[in-house]
């Protein structure tokens, strides 16, 4: 299920959507100096990650979906933990989760968006260094 060749592998490991070997991002999502910076191209297969100028603006739609999923998860967790569900603690817990998970959601939205447009291609010829 999580082996090479699946889009989930590329998303969870943040690898190149085409070869699943090279890194998609310049750094870790929580390293603020390189947060969300996508490499220009794959170090293994030379795939150019930015198809056109502004390509990753479409990832805002994915980010919106991730935000809705996070909100639903916070509501469910609050309902399970607390007897009553009042607006103030719910909003505070949502803001806390959003601040804590923002860098991860930002990176996930970009890699998910890229995986919608790139197809995995198994290649025996890796870039020779």
C-alpha positions, -999 to +999 in steps of 0.1 A: +000+000+000+028+024+008+054+011-017+070+030-045+045+036-073+017+049-051+009+086-048+006+081-010+042+071-009+053+103-026+031+124-004+040+109+030+077+107+022+077+141+004+096+126-026+096+134-063+061+125-077+077+110-108+106+088-096+098+086-058+136+090-050+146+127-051+135+151-024+106+174-034+114+201-008+146+219-001+143+213+036+121+200+064+086+215+067+093+228+102+127+244+092+115+280+088+143+292+066+133+267+038+096+261+048+076+252+017+104+258-008+102+233-036+133+222-054+136+235-089+140+199-103+145+164-090+181+154-081+175+119-094+154+121-126+158+158-135+120+164-135+112+201-134+088+206-105+073+239-115+054+232-148+045+269-153+048+302-134+023+302-105+018+264-107+015+259-069-012+286-065-036+257-072-025+241-040-046+266-021-076+244-030-059+214-014-049+236+016-086+245+021-096+208+021-069+200+046-081+229+068-117+216+067-104+181+075-084+195+105-115+214+117-136+182+116-109+162+134-107+189+161-145+189+166-146+151+168-117+150+193-133+178+214-166+159+214-150+127+226-129+144+254-154+170+267-190+165+277-202+198+263-191+215+231-189+253+237-176+276+210-147+292+229-127+260+238-135+246+203-121+277+186-090+278+209-083+242+202-087+247+165-064+277+165-038+258+185-040+228+161-038+251+131-007+270+144+010+237+153+003+220+120+005+250+096+040+241+082+030+205+076-003+214+060+015+239+037+040+213+026+013+186+022-009+209+000+020+215-024+031+178-027-005+166-031-011+193-058+020+181-076+009+145-074-023+154-093-002+164-123+028+141-123+026+104-129+050+078-114+074+064-140+097+036-129+131+041-144+162+020-143+184+048-155+189+072-127+208+104-133+245+096-133+266+119-111 
